[in-house]
Amino acid sequence: MRVAHETNALLVCDARAVLHENAFQNSDESLGRFFRRREVHMKIGTIAIASAAAALVSTAAVGGPVKPQPGKDKCYGVSLAGKNDCAAGAGTTCAGTSKKDYAGNAWKYVAKGTCTNIKTPKGGGSLTPIAR
């Protein structure tokens, strides 16, 4: 009887060892899948945050007029496309949004008293909007 008991005990112990080993193997695979999924979610989250930050910065850069510049005049018709400080007309949001060079409805800050002396391929600068 003692032999039978030892044999059963050995079988039970062997079964526990096999079950225990399989349980760890499955949990390792599950953990691996979990961490791989987590890495993907973290990457997607990082990309989303970076995209939102970039959109915010780019909107702030061209969203409104440049701050007033003491000692400077707003000079219309002298800015290059996309280099205006504001007032670029319909279809634009403001600073940096002019669609063409020397647009008469877009202004740029220049040193006070120099605007009307600036010459461009399309004419001189003006302190008021000009038709171009």
C-alpha positions in Angstrom: 0.0 0.0 0.0 2.8 2.3 0.7 4.2 1.8 -2.8 0.8 2.6 -4.3 0.6 5.8 -2.2 4.1 6.9 -3.3 3.2 6.2 -6.9 0.1 8.3 -6.6 1.9 11.1 -4.9 4.5 11.1 -7.6 1.9 11.3 -10.3 0.1 14.1 -8.5 3.4 16.0 -8.0 4.3 15.5 -11.7 0.8 16.7 -12.8 1.2 19.9 -10.6 4.6 20.6 -12.1 3.3 20.3 -15.6 0.3 22.4 -14.8 2.4 25.0 -13.1 4.8 25.2 -16.0 2.0 25.5 -18.6 0.4 28.2 -16.5 3.6 30.3 -16.5 4.1 29.7 -20.2 0.6 31.0 -21.0 0.9 33.9 -18.7 4.2 34.9 -20.3 2.6 34.8 -23.7 -0.4 36.9 -22.4 2.0 39.4 -20.8 3.9 39.6 -24.0 0.7 40.4 -26.0 -0.4 42.8 -23.3 2.9 44.8 -23.4 3.0 44.8 -27.2 -0.5 46.2 -27.3 0.4 48.7 -24.6 3.4 49.9 -26.6 1.2 50.4 -29.7 -1.3 52.4 -27.6 1.4 54.5 -26.1 2.9 55.2 -29.6 -0.5 56.2 -30.9 -1.1 58.4 -27.8 2.3 60.0 -28.3 1.6 60.7 -32.0 -1.8 62.2 -31.1 -0.3 64.5 -28.5 2.5 65.6 -30.8 0.0 66.3 -33.6 -2.2 68.3 -31.4 0.8 70.3 -30.1 2.0 71.0 -33.7 -1.5 72.1 -34.7 -1.6 74.5 -31.8 1.8 76.0 -32.5 1.1 76.4 -36.2 -2.3 78.0 -35.5 -0.7 80.4 -33.1 1.9 81.3 -35.6 -0.5 82.4 -38.3 -3.8 82.8 -36.4 -3.8 86.6 -35.8 -2.0 89.8 -36.5 1.6 90.4 -35.3 1.7 92.4 -32.1 1.9 96.2 -32.6 5.4 97.4 -33.2 6.2 100.8 -31.6 8.1 103.0 -34.0 6.9 101.1 -37.1 4.2 101.7 -39.7 1.9 99.2 -41.3 3.0 99.3 -45.0 0.6 97.8 -47.6 1.8 96.2 -50.8 5.4 95.4 -49.8 5.2 91.9 -48.3 6.0 88.6 -50.2 3.4 85.8 -50.3 3.1 84.3 -46.8 5.3 86.9 -45.2 2.7 89.5 -44.3 2.0 90.6 -40.7 -1.8 90.8 -41.3 -4.8 92.0 -43.3 -4.5 89.8 -46.4 -8.2 89.9 -47.4 -10.8 87.3 -48.0 -9.8 83.6 -47.7 -6.9 84.4 -45.3 -6.7 84.3 -41.5 -4.0 86.9 -41.0 -0.3 86.9 -40.4 1.6 84.8 -42.9 -1.4 84.0 -45.1 -1.2 86.3 -48.1 -1.5 84.4 -51.3 0.6 86.6 -53.6 3.7 88.8 -53.6 3.1 92.6 -52.9 -0.7 92.2 -52.3 -2.3 95.6 -51.9 -4.5 94.3 -49.0 -1.7 92.8 -47.0 0.6 94.8 -44.7 4.0 94.4 -43.1 5.6 96.4 -40.3 8.4 98.7 -41.6 10.5 101.4 -39.9 8.4 104.5 -39.4 8.6 107.0 -42.3 10.0 104.5 -44.8 6.9 102.8 -46.2 6.2 105.2 -49.2 9.9 105.0 -50.2 9.8 101.2 -50.6 9.7 100.2 -54.3 8.5 96.8 -55.5 8.1 95.3 -58.9 4.4 96.2 -58.6 4.8 99.8 -57.3 5.6 101.5 -54.0 4.4 100.8 -50.5 1.4 102.6 -49.0 0.1 103.4 -45.5 -3.4 102.5 -46.6 -4.7 99.4 -48.6 -4.2 99.7 -52.3 -5.8 98.0 -55.3 -3.5 95.4 -56.8 
